[in-house]
């Protein structure tokens, strides 16, 4: 989609998104600073019971080499989605779509990363190999000499291991691998669903379903590997997955017009102004926002990557669908009631906002039943009759 329906101009795009780029750079610097900072809290932990048994054997695993290093996880989480978004431009051929979709990935990854490093820094937790890294200067047969009840609790002052490794082993929760994997790869799955219409109004090819789940499998494998190399506890992985997934959902919805509603989830939301570009950048007859109106025809730039299921001519956008904007769309001109084929309730063709002259008509056999006085509801621009009563064509 070109900005404002006009030819793409890089300078205009940079002014519109420049504040985002600056903010992301600052957030990235903040995240790196916190990542390399020592743990903020002084965490207490037990080592031995009075009988010499280890209190928490789940923290006594040996230190191992990571199966997937954190840098590799971050690169996979960005470059795999970026490569597919770039490949999809073979058909979409939109620089705006390419840049803005990529910006959405970065928003997801950076937001999730800063979120998780703050929690690591201020809360943290013990890694499964903590005791092996700590190397506490205690003997199992010695009497407890710590603090707290029965003098069982100690702090890191009893550790004799490498300081850097000890710092890292105190910052287990949440998992950075899991956070990055879900922030980037869930975004890619949502992008596949939107561009290939995996869940839409037609039955797509099975390989599209496989492609939709492939990034999710990758995120699961990256996350799960952390419980194999004993760098994280299962709850660290789960917390990271929740943070990354939340960032991916918000970043995708901020970039595109819907998450699940197949009529709109491939359409970039417009941006008309910013702090660096105060005059609205819109084309003739365009609005600085997406109106969620069903158009009679779609420009090529507003079509998804797939052309199956009628998308070659934009036909599927004329019908309703469950999703995060379908209720809004129906309320702003959609109709519910009898469809053209009989007496089943259905989402209907959307009319224009509140304009009686744009009321949608049906064939001579059946007109659409409206949600009117019978339910004390009113559709915009429509006559208010009981459900199922025929309407006069306009």
C-alpha positions in Angstrom: 0.0 0.0 0.0 1.4 3.3 -0.9 1.2 6.1 1.6 -2.1 7.9 1.1 -2.7 6.0 -2.1 0.1 7.9 -3.8 3.5 6.9 -5.1 5.8 5.7 -2.3 8.3 8.3 -1.1 11.0 7.2 1.3 11.5 10.7 2.7 7.8 10.9 3.6 7.8 7.4 5.1 10.9 8.3 7.3 9.2 11.4 8.5 6.0 9.5 9.4 7.8 6.7 11.1 10.9 8.5 12.3 9.7 8.9 15.8 9.1 5.2 16.0 12.6 4.5 14.7 14.1 6.9 17.3 12.0 5.4 20.1 13.0 1.8 19.1 16.7 2.8 19.1 16.3 4.3 22.6 14.4 1.2 23.8 17.1 -1.0 22.3 19.8 0.9 24.1 17.9 0.8 27.4 17.4 -3.0 27.0 21.1 -3.6 26.3 22.1 -1.5 29.3 19.8 -3.4 31.6 20.9 -6.8 30.1 24.5 -6.1 31.0 23.8 -4.7 34.4 24.3 -6.8 37.5 21.2 -8.2 39.2 19.4 -5.6 41.3 18.1 -7.6 44.2 20.1 -9.6 46.8 18.4 -12.9 46.6 18.5 -15.4 49.5 18.6 -19.1 48.9 19.1 -22.3 50.9 21.8 -24.9 50.2 21.7 -27.8 52.6 19.3 -29.0 55.2 20.6 -29.8 58.7 21.0 -33.5 57.6 23.2 -32.5 54.7 20.7 -33.0 51.9 20.5 -30.4 49.2 17.3 -28.3 49.7 16.6 -27.6 46.0 18.0 -30.4 43.8 16.3 -28.7 40.8 19.0 -26.0 40.9 21.8 -28.5 41.1 22.1 -29.4 37.4 25.6 -29.1 35.8 26.4 -26.1 33.6 26.1 -27.1 30.0 26.6 -25.3 26.6 23.5 -23.8 25.3 21.8 -25.7 22.5 20.7 -22.4 20.8 22.7 -19.3 21.9 20.7 -16.2 22.7 22.2 -14.3 19.8 21.1 -17.1 17.4 17.6 -17.1 18.9 17.3 -13.3 18.4 18.6 -13.5 14.8 16.2 -16.4 13.9 13.3 -14.5 15.5 13.9 -11.5 13.2 15.4 -12.7 10.0 13.1 -15.7 9.4 10.0 -13.3 9.4 12.0 -10.7 7.5 12.9 -13.1 4.7 9.3 -14.3 4.2 8.0 -10.7 4.2 10.6 -9.9 1.6 9.7 -12.9 -0.5 6.0 -12.0 -0.4 6.9 -8.7 -2.1 7.3 -10.7 -5.3 3.5 -10.4 -5.7 2.7 -7.5 -3.4 5.4 -5.2 -4.7 4.9 -2.5 -2.1 7.8 -0.8 -0.4 5.5 0.6 2.2 4.2 -2.9 3.0 7.7 -4.3 3.2 9.1 -1.5 5.4 6.0 -1.2 7.7 5.6 -4.9 8.1 9.3 -5.2 9.0 8.9 -2.3 11.4 6.1 -4.3 13.1 8.5 -7.2 13.8 11.0 -4.8 15.3 8.3 -3.3 17.5 7.3 -6.7 18.7 10.9 -7.9 19.4 12.2 -4.7 21.0 9.1 -4.3 23.2 9.2 -7.9 24.4 13.0 -7.8 25.0 12.9 -4.6 27.1 9.9 -6.0 29.1 11.7 -9.3 29.9 15.1 -7.7 30.8 13.4 -5.5 33.3 11.9 -8.5 35.0 15.2 -10.4 34.8 17.0 -7.5 36.4 14.5 -6.6 39.2 13.1 -10.0 40.0 15.0 -12.8 38.3 15.3 -16.3 39.8 17.7 -19.2 40.0 18.7 -21.1 36.9 18.7 -24.9 37.1 22.5 -24.9 37.2 22.8 -22.3 39.9 24.5 -24.4 42.5 27.1 -25.7 40.0 27.9 -22.1 39.0 27.8 -20.7 42.6 30.1 -23.4 44.1 29.1 -22.5 47.7 31.8 -22.6 50.3 29.9 -24.9 52.6 30.2 -28.5 53.6 27.2 -30.8 53.8 28.1 -32.0 57.2 28.6 -28.5 58.7 25.9 -26.9 60.8 23.8 -24.3 59.1 25.2 -20.9 59.6 23.0 -18.7 57.5 20.1 -16.4 58.3 16.4 -16.9 58.8 14.6 -19.8 60.3 17.0 -22.6 61.3 19.7 -20.5 59.8 19.2 -22.1 56.4 19.3 -19.1 54.1 22.4 -17.6 52.4 23.2 -15.0 49.8 25.7 -14.9 47.0 28.5 -14.0 49.3 29.0 -17.8 49.9 29.6 -18.4 46.2 33.1 -19.0 45.0 32.5 -19.3 41.2 32.9 -16.9 38.3 31.1 -13.6 39.1 29.7 -13.1 35.6 28.3 -16.6 35.6 26.8 -16.1 39.0 25.1 -12.9 37.9 23.7 -14.7 34.9 22.5 -17.7 37.0 20.5 -15.3 39.2 18.5 -13.9 36.3 16.6 -16.9 35.1 13.0 -15.6 34.8 11.7 -14.9 32.2 13.5 -16.6 29.3 14.9 -14.3 26.7 15.0 -17.1 24.1 11.4 -17.8 24.6 10.4 -14.2 24.6 12.2 -13.4 21.3 11.0 -16.6 19.6 7.4 -16.0 20.3 7.6 -12.2 19.6 9.0 -12.8 16.1 7.6 -16.2 15.0 4.1 -15.7 16.2 4.1 -12.4 14.3 5.2 -14.4 11.2 2.3 -16.9 11.7 -0.2 -14.1 11.9 1.3 -12.7 8.7 1.0 -16.0 7.0 -2.6 -16.3 8.0 -3.4 -12.8 6.7 -1.6 -13.1 3.4 -2.5 -16.7 2.6 -6.0 -16.6 4.1 -5.4 -19.8 6.0 -8.6 -19.1 8.0 -11.1 -17.3 5.8 -14.2 -17.9 3.7 -12.8 -20.7 1.6 -11.0 -24.0 2.2 -7.4 -23.3 1.3 -4.6 -25.8 0.4 -3.3 -27.9 3.3 0.3 -26.6 2.8 -0.9 -23.2 3.9 -2.0 -24.6 7.3 1.4 -26.3 7.6 3.1 -23.0 6.8 1.0 -21.2 9.5 2.0 -23.7 12.2 5.7 -24.0 11.2 6.8 -20.7 13.0 4.8 -21.8 16.1 6.7 -25.1 16.0 9.9 -23.3 15.7 9.0 -21.1 18.7 8.1 -24.2 20.7 11.4 -25.9 19.9 13.5 -22.9 20.7 11.7 -22.5 24.0 11.7 -26.2 24.9 15.4 -26.5 24.2 16.1 -24.4 27.3 14.7 -27.1 29.5 17.0 -29.7 27.8 20.2 -27.7 28.3 19.0 -26.7 31.8 19.3 -23.0 31.3 15.7 -22.3 32.3 12.9 -23.7 34.4 9.6 -24.5 32.7 8.0 -21.4 34.3 10.7 -19.2 32.9 9.9 -20.5 29.4 6.2 -20.0 29.9 6.6 -16.4 31.2 8.7 -15.6 28.2 6.2 -17.1 25.8 3.4 -15.0 27.3 5.4 -11.8 27.0 6.5 -12.5 23.5 3.0 -13.5 22.3 1.5 -10.4 23.8 4.0 -8.2 22.1 3.4 -10.0 18.7 -0.4 -9.6 18.9 -0.2 -5.9 19.8 2.5 -5.1 17.2 0.6 -7.0 14.4 -2.7 -5.3 15.3 -1.0 -1.9 15.4 0.3 -2.6 11.9 -2.6 -4.3 10.2 -6.3 -3.6 10.3 -7.2 -6.9 12.0 -5.7 -10.0 13.5 -8.2 -12.7 12.7 -10.9 -11.1 10.5 -9.8 -12.3 7.0 -11.4 -9.3 5.2 -9.0 -6.8 6.7 -6.0 -8.6 8.4 -3.8 -8.1 5.3 -4.4 -4.4 5.0 -1.9 -2.0 6.4 -3.3 0.7 8.7 -2.5 4.2 7.4 -0.4 6.7 9.2 -1.1 10.3 8.1 0.8 12.4 10.7 3.6 12.2 13.2 5.7 14.6 15.2 8.0 15.0 12.2 5.2 15.3 9.7 2.3 17.4 11.0 0.3 17.9 7.8 -1.9 14.9 7.1 -0.4 12.7 4.3 -3.5 11.3 2.6 -4.6 11.0 -1.0 -7.6 12.5 -2.6 -10.8 11.2 -1.0 -8.8 9.2 1.5 -9.1 9.3 5.3 -6.3 9.4 7.9 -7.6 6.1 9.3 -9.0 2.8 7.9 -12.9 3.1 7.9 -13.6 -0.7 7.9 -15.9 -0.2 5.0 -16.5 -3.0 2.5 -15.6 -1.6 -0.9 -17.1 -2.8 -4.2 -13.6 -3.3 -5.6 -10.1 -3.4 -4.2 -6.9 -1.9 -5.6 -4.1 -4.4 -6.2 -2.1 -2.9 -3.3 -5.0 -3.8 -0.9 -5.1 -7.5 -2.0 -3.3 -10.2 0.0 -0.6 -12.4 -1.4 -3.0 -15.2 -2.2 -5.3 -15.0 -5.2 -7.4 -18.1 -4.3 -10.9 -18.0 -2.9 -11.9 -15.1 -5.1 -9.2 -12.7 -3.9 -8.2 -12.0 -7.5 -11.1 -9.6 -7.7 -11.5 -8.9 -4.0 -14.9 -10.6 -3.7 -14.4 -12.2 -0.3 -14.2 -8.8 1.3 -17.9 -8.3 0.7 -18.9 -10.9 3.3 -18.8 -11.1 7.0 -16.5 -13.1 9.2 -15.9 -13.7 12.9 -12.9 -11.8 14.1 -11.7 -8.8 16.1 -13.5 -6.2 13.9 -16.5 -8.1 12.4 -18.8 -6.8 15.2 -17.7 -3.2 14.6 -18.1 -3.6 10.8 -21.6 -5.1 11.2 -22.6 -2.3 13.6 -21.4 0.3 11.2 -23.6 -0.9 8.3 -23.6 -4.6 8.3 -26.9 -6.5 8.5 -28.0 -9.7 10.2 -31.0 -11.8 9.3 -32.3 -13.6 6.2 -29.8 -14.2 3.5 -30.4 -14.5 -0.2 -30.9 -18.3 -0.1 -33.4 -18.7 2.7 -34.1 -18.1 6.3 -30.7 -18.5 7.9 -29.2 -15.6 9.9 -25.9 -14.4 8.3 -23.6 -11.5 8.1 -24.6 -9.5 5.1 -23.2 -6.9 2.7 -22.2 -3.8 4.5 -23.8 -0.5 3.6 -22.2 2.9 3.9 -22.0 4.7 7.2 -25.5 6.0 8.1 -26.5 6.9 4.6 -30.0 5.7 3.8 -29.4 5.9 0.1 -26.7 3.2 0.4 -29.0 0.6 1.9 -28.1 -2.8 0.5 -30.9 -4.5 -1.5 -31.6 -8.1 -2.1 -33.3 -10.1 -4.9 -37.0 -10.2 -5.6 -37.6 -13.4 -3.6 -36.2 -12.4 -0.2 -35.0 -9.1 1.3 -32.8 -9.1 4.3 -34.4 -9.2 7.8 -33.0 -6.5 10.0 -32.2 -6.3 13.7 -34.8 -3.5 14.3 -37.5 -2.7 16.7 -38.0 -6.3 17.7 -34.6 -6.3 19.5 -34.6 -2.5 20.2 -31.6 -2.2 18.0 -31.1 -0.1 14.9 -28.8 -0.6 11.9 -27.4 2.6 10.5 -29.2 3.7 7.3 -31.7 0.8 7.4 -35.5 0.5 8.0 -36.4 -0.7 11.5 -38.8 -3.7 11.1 -39.3 -7.0 12.9 -36.8 -9.7 12.2 -37.6 -11.5 9.0 -40.1 -8.9 7.6 -39.4 -8.1 4.0 -37.9 -4.7 3.1 -38.8 -2.5 0.2 -35.9 -2.2 -2.2 -34.4 1.2 -2.6 
